[in-house]
Amino acid sequence: MADNNPANFANLPKDKLREIAAKGGHASHGATDSKIENQPDRNPDGTFTKGSELAKELGAKGGHVAHEHAVEKQATEDSGRNPDGTFKAGSKLASELGEEGGHAAHQS
């Protein structure tokens, strides 16, 4: 039984389907966005112009975020704990805390 729903793509005229498909093709193959075209620090393809102040600012911001992430990662590695809070295998911290717990249990 044929579907007569006008919103169904199969029921659209072939020229209308081609028009819709062309829009998708243009969008996926680098058609420029008017927002990008009107920015002085951007090329029409969305890349930064040479010497762009915006590129410098965003690059610095990305560098700071990457550095913060690296510092956090290093702190986690140095702490003897996994990112989920559990102890790493052979962790000196786990050994020390286990020893403290053992002593505390025997003092009661």
Stockholm file with secondary structure:
# STOCKHOLM 1.0

chainA/1-108         MADNNPANFANLPKDKLREIAAKGGHASHGATDSKIENQPDRNPDGTFTKGSELAKELGAKGGHVAHEHAVEKQATEDSGRNPDGTFKAGSKLASELGEEGGHAAHQS
#=GR chainA/1-108 SS CCCCCTTSGGGSCHHHHHHHHHHHHHHHTTCCCHHHHTCTTBCTTSCBCTTCHHHHHHHHHHHHHHHHHHHHHHHHHHTTBCTTSCBCTTCHHHHHHHHHHHHHHHHC
#=GC SS_cons         CCCCCTTSGGGSCHHHHHHHHHHHHHHHTTCCCHHHHTCTTBCTTSCBCTTCHHHHHHHHHHHHHHHHHHHHHHHHHHTTBCTTSCBCTTCHHHHHHHHHHHHHHHHC
//
